[in-house]
Amino acid sequence: MEGNEAMNQSFGTPRPPLLVFTDLDGTLLDEDSYSFASAIPALARLRELRIPLIAATSKTLAEAAGINAALGNPHPCIIENGSAVCVPVGYFPEPLASGDSRGYEVVRCGPDYSWLTAELARLRDGQGYRFTGFADMSDAAVARLTNLTRPTAYNARQRLASEPLLWQDSREALHRFGEELRRRGLRLLRGGRFWHVLGMVDKGTAMDWLVGVYRRNGLSRPITVALGDSPNDLDMLRAADVPVVIRRKDGSHLAPLGKQGARLSVEAGPEGWSSSVLQILHELRERHVGA
């Protein structure tokens, strides 16, 4: 993805009053090629209606900023599974953070990355757990594991508050490891390819916080839509008014959420994402026309 700067555009009230939160890999982006080509029809419609599209991802700000630029998407993003909320500078009238990075104000929710990786190293050295984190890998190694280009793998390693890792030990050791992390105020979360170690944060909590900011800035009663395909999306899906589980290429999908109004896409990946978003927009339009 080329470009890593936020688009300079302030928030304008969308019609209908909708906020769309989305996972990226396997959801808006194809899980193998990372293409969003199949989602272009829905992306164009959201842009036409000025509806904010908010990526909520395990990716870093360096990655998410580049993807937003490629999408032409001038809206905030939630990064590293809720470890930080990043809002384009000037998007809201009042600033949310004192500093900025890549054209975004960064509101941190999780621990400092250097402290987190030091704790992981102490656990591994002291108790013999077998795992490999991004901090242990080169850009080339991350590129091989993820099918990313070398520059994008570099961006994936520019982390603020969470660490993806490959678990190379037993299931029993993983359970003990999770308990050790909890005692340190950390949690272990399963993603698509990796386990993620992060603070006591999640996509759903970050989403709720950002919805509150939108409310304070004129969007008084927003409808929230969330789309995702992996266990690390569950908190976000449960927090949304309209949760949409995106089917994977092999036909598998997350277990039913047990929440009224929850949906499952017919198609996989970005094709299912686009169809689901367009269907929701059609239903909202019909509801407003009939009101």
C-alpha positions in Angstrom: 0.0 0.0 0.0 1.4 3.4 -0.9 1.1 6.5 1.2 0.9 6.8 5.0 -0.5 10.2 5.7 -4.1 10.9 7.0 -6.4 12.8 4.7 -7.0 16.3 6.0 -10.7 16.4 6.3 -12.9 17.3 9.3 -15.8 15.2 10.5 -19.2 16.0 8.9 -22.4 14.4 10.1 -23.3 11.5 7.9 -26.8 10.6 6.6 -27.9 8.1 7.8 -26.3 8.5 11.3 -24.1 5.5 10.9 -20.6 4.5 12.0 -19.0 1.4 10.4 -16.2 -0.3 12.3 -14.3 -3.0 10.4 -11.5 -5.5 10.9 -9.1 -5.6 8.0 -7.3 -8.9 7.2 -9.9 -11.5 6.0 -12.7 -8.9 6.3 -12.2 -5.7 4.3 -8.9 -7.1 2.9 -8.5 -10.4 1.2 -6.7 -12.7 3.6 -4.1 -13.8 0.9 -3.6 -10.8 -1.4 -4.7 -8.0 1.0 -6.7 -6.5 -1.8 -9.9 -4.6 -1.2 -11.0 -4.6 -4.9 -14.1 -6.6 -4.2 -15.3 -4.1 -1.6 -15.1 -1.0 -3.8 -18.9 -0.8 -4.5 -19.7 -0.5 -0.7 -16.6 1.7 -0.1 -17.9 4.1 -2.7 -21.4 4.2 -1.3 -20.1 4.9 2.3 -17.9 7.8 0.9 -20.9 9.2 -1.0 -23.0 9.2 2.2 -20.1 10.6 4.3 -20.4 7.6 6.7 -17.2 7.1 8.7 -15.4 3.9 8.0 -13.2 3.1 11.0 -10.6 0.3 10.8 -10.3 -1.7 14.0 -7.3 -3.9 13.5 -4.4 -5.7 15.0 -2.2 -3.7 12.6 0.0 -0.8 13.6 -0.6 2.9 12.9 2.1 2.7 10.2 0.1 0.0 8.4 -3.4 1.4 9.0 -2.4 4.9 7.9 -1.1 3.5 4.6 -4.3 1.5 4.1 -6.5 4.5 4.9 -4.5 6.5 2.3 -5.0 3.7 -0.3 -8.7 3.6 0.5 -9.0 7.4 0.4 -10.5 7.1 3.8 -10.1 10.2 6.0 -11.5 8.7 9.2 -10.0 7.4 12.5 -8.7 4.0 13.1 -8.3 1.7 16.1 -5.0 -0.1 16.1 -3.3 -3.1 17.8 -6.6 -4.6 18.9 -7.7 -1.5 20.9 -4.3 -0.5 22.2 -4.7 3.0 20.7 -7.3 5.1 19.0 -5.8 7.3 16.2 -7.8 10.3 14.9 -6.7 12.5 11.9 -5.4 15.8 13.0 -8.1 18.4 12.7 -10.9 15.8 12.3 -12.7 17.0 15.4 -12.8 20.6 16.5 -11.0 19.9 19.8 -7.7 17.9 19.9 -7.8 14.6 21.7 -4.1 14.1 22.3 -1.0 16.4 22.8 1.2 14.8 20.1 0.6 13.3 16.7 2.2 10.7 14.4 1.7 10.2 10.6 -0.9 12.9 10.7 -3.0 11.3 13.4 -3.5 12.2 17.1 -2.8 9.0 19.1 -4.8 8.3 22.2 -2.9 5.4 23.9 -4.9 2.8 25.8 -2.3 0.1 26.3 1.2 -0.2 27.9 4.4 1.0 26.4 5.8 -1.5 23.9 9.3 -1.5 25.3 8.0 -2.4 28.8 5.7 -5.1 27.3 8.5 -6.8 25.3 10.8 -6.6 28.3 8.2 -8.4 30.4 7.8 -11.1 27.7 11.6 -11.6 27.6 11.7 -12.0 31.4 8.9 -14.6 31.2 10.7 -16.6 28.5 14.1 -16.4 30.1 12.9 -17.1 33.6 10.3 -19.9 32.9 11.4 -21.3 29.5 8.3 -20.6 27.5 8.9 -21.2 23.8 7.6 -18.4 21.5 8.8 -15.9 18.9 7.5 -12.3 18.8 7.8 -9.6 16.2 10.5 -8.0 18.4 12.6 -11.2 17.8 12.1 -11.2 14.1 13.7 -9.3 11.2 11.5 -7.6 8.6 12.3 -10.4 6.2 11.1 -13.0 8.6 7.8 -11.2 9.2 7.4 -10.8 5.4 7.8 -14.5 4.9 5.3 -15.4 7.6 2.6 -12.9 6.5 3.1 -12.7 2.7 3.7 -8.9 3.1 6.3 -6.9 1.2 9.5 -6.1 3.1 8.5 -2.4 3.6 5.0 -3.4 4.8 6.6 -5.9 7.2 8.8 -3.1 8.5 5.6 -1.1 9.2 4.1 -4.1 11.0 7.0 -4.1 13.4 6.5 -0.4 14.3 4.4 -1.2 17.3 3.1 1.0 20.1 1.6 -1.2 22.7 1.1 -4.9 21.7 3.2 -7.8 20.5 2.1 -10.6 18.0 3.8 -13.9 18.6 4.1 -17.4 17.3 3.4 -19.9 20.1 5.8 -22.8 19.9 5.1 -24.5 23.2 2.3 -26.8 24.5 -1.3 -26.0 25.2 -0.7 -26.4 28.9 2.2 -24.0 28.8 0.0 -21.5 26.9 -2.6 -21.6 29.8 0.2 -21.0 32.4 1.6 -18.2 30.2 -1.9 -16.5 30.0 -2.1 -16.6 33.8 1.3 -15.1 34.2 0.3 -12.3 31.8 -2.9 -11.5 33.8 -0.8 -11.1 36.9 1.2 -8.4 35.0 -1.9 -6.6 33.8 -1.7 -8.1 30.3 -3.9 -10.3 28.2 -3.5 -12.9 25.5 -5.7 -12.7 22.4 -6.0 -15.0 19.5 -5.9 -13.3 16.1 -5.9 -14.8 12.6 -2.2 -15.8 12.3 -0.8 -14.9 15.7 -1.4 -14.7 19.4 -1.3 -11.1 20.5 -0.1 -9.9 23.9 -1.6 -6.5 25.0 -2.9 -4.6 27.9 -6.4 -5.0 29.4 -7.9 -3.4 26.3 -10.0 -4.6 23.3 -11.5 -3.4 20.1 -15.0 -3.1 21.7 -13.8 -0.8 24.5 -11.9 1.4 22.1 -15.0 1.5 19.8 -17.3 2.6 22.6 -14.8 5.3 23.6 -14.7 6.6 20.0 -18.5 6.5 19.6 -18.6 8.7 22.7 -16.3 11.2 21.0 -18.6 11.2 17.9 -21.6 11.9 20.1 -19.9 14.9 21.8 -19.2 16.2 18.3 -22.8 16.2 17.0 -23.7 12.6 16.1 -26.1 12.2 19.0 -27.6 8.7 18.3 -25.3 6.8 15.9 -26.1 3.3 14.7 -22.9 1.2 15.0 -22.1 -1.6 12.5 -19.1 -3.9 13.1 -17.7 -6.4 10.7 -15.1 -9.1 11.5 -13.9 -12.7 11.1 -11.6 -13.6 13.9 -11.7 -14.1 17.7 -10.1 -10.8 18.3 -13.1 -9.1 16.7 -15.6 -10.6 19.2 -15.6 -7.7 21.7 -16.2 -5.3 18.8 -19.0 -7.4 17.3 -20.8 -7.8 20.7 -20.6 -4.0 21.3 -22.2 -3.1 17.9 -25.8 -2.5 17.2 -25.4 -4.5 13.9 -22.7 -7.1 14.2 -21.7 -8.9 10.9 -19.5 -12.0 11.0 -17.6 -12.3 7.7 -17.2 -15.8 6.3 -13.7 -17.1 5.6 -12.6 -18.5 2.3 -12.8 -22.1 3.5 -16.5 -21.5 4.5 -15.7 -21.5 8.2 -16.8 -18.6 10.5 -17.0 -17.5 14.1 -19.7 -19.3 16.1 -23.1 -17.5 16.3 -22.9 -14.5 18.6 -26.3 -15.2 20.2 -27.1 -11.5 19.8 -30.3 -10.2 18.2 -29.7 -8.7 14.8 -26.3 -10.5 14.3 -25.6 -11.5 10.7 -23.3 -13.8 8.7 -22.1 -12.9 5.3 -22.9 -15.1 2.4 -19.7 -14.6 0.5 -16.2 -14.6 2.1 -13.8 -11.7 2.7 -14.2 -8.4 1.0 -16.9 -9.6 -1.3 -19.0 -10.6 1.7 -18.1 -7.4 3.4 -19.3 -5.3 0.4 -22.6 -7.2 0.1 -23.3 -7.0 3.8 -22.6 -3.2 4.0 -24.7 -2.5 0.9 -27.6 -4.6 2.3 -27.5 -2.7 5.6 -27.5 0.7 3.8 -30.5 -0.4 1.7 -32.4 -1.5 4.7 -31.7 1.8 6.5 -32.8 3.7 3.5 -36.1 1.7 3.2 -36.7 2.2 6.9 -36.3 6.0 6.6 -38.4 6.2 3.5 -41.2 4.2 5.1 -41.1 6.2 8.4 
